[in-house]
């Protein structure tokens, strides 16, 4: 049985169909807590539980990484969410008298874990 002209996926009604361009996934960002000599470990654990919904064990693990390595990653998000979370944490820490520094960095920060 002969093929009809429409059976060719490259053309339809005499027009060539364009392929969809390949789209890259948006780059992810990590929310990073930075060590300081004044913010208490308990406050860092509290913030990790409050803003990142970590359980106490996971929050303590991140806090200890911050304490020993100088930084710790709280989570990986899209850029907008990471920047918003970092800003919320900084505002909350300031309200409570802590100089905690929290930033949003492109994924791969510090060799990412």
N, C-alpha and C positions, 0 to 999 in steps of 0.2 A: 504494500500500500504506500503510495507516495506521501511524503511529508508535506503538510501545508506550510505556507510561508510563515505562519505564526509559531510553528514548532521550534524555530531557531531562537534560543534565549537571548542572542546578541542583538536581535532586531525585532522590533514590533511596529507594525504599520510603517515600515520603511525608515524608522529612526533607530539609531544605535542606542542601547541602554548604557548609561554611565555606571561604573562600579562605585560603590560607596567608598569614600576615603577612609583609610584606617585612622582611628581616633585613639590617641594615647590616653591612658587613665590619668586623672589628675594626681600630682605628686602628693604624697602623704606627709604630714608634719607630726613631730613628737612634742609633747609637753614635757619640758625639762625643769626639774627642781635643782637649784644650785645651793651648795653648802654655804653656811655662814656661821659665825661664832656666837650668835645671839638667839636665833629662833630655836625654841625647845623641840626636842624630838617628839614629844607628845603632841605638840601643835601640828607638826608636819604629818604625823599619822592621822590626826583628826581631819586635816584638810584633804588628805588623800581619800579618806573614807567619805567625806562630805561631797566633794566635787567630782571624784572619779569612781565612786561607788565600789571601792576596793574593800574586801573584808579586812579585819584587823591584821591577820597574818600577812597578806599581800602588801598592805600599807606599811607594815613594819619592815618587810623585806626591801621595799623601795627606799624607805627612810634610812635604813642601814647602808644601802648603796650610796645614797647621797652623803652620808656621814663619812664613809670610808674612801670613796672615789672622788668626791667633790661635786658629783651631779647624779641624778637619777631620773629615769624616764617613767612618767606617770601613765602615759598612754599614747596611742597613735590615732590621728584623726585627719579629716580634711583640714585645709588651711584655716578656713573661717572658724571652725569649731575649736581648733587648737588655740588660735589667737584669743578667742572669746574666753575659753577656760583659763588660759594664762592670765588674762586681764582680771577675771573674777577672783582668782586666787590672790593676785597682788593686792587688789582692793580689800579683800577680806583680811589679809595679813596686816595691812596698814591700819585698818579699823581696830585690830586687836593688838596694835603696838609691836608687831614683828617685822623685821626688815627682810623677810623671805623674798627671794628672787625666783621668779618662775618665767620661763620663756617658751615660745613656740619656735622650733627649729625644723628645717627640712629633714626628712627621714634620712638616717645615716649619720646623724650627729654623734661624734665621739666613737665612731665605729659601730654604732647601734647594736643592741644585743638581740 
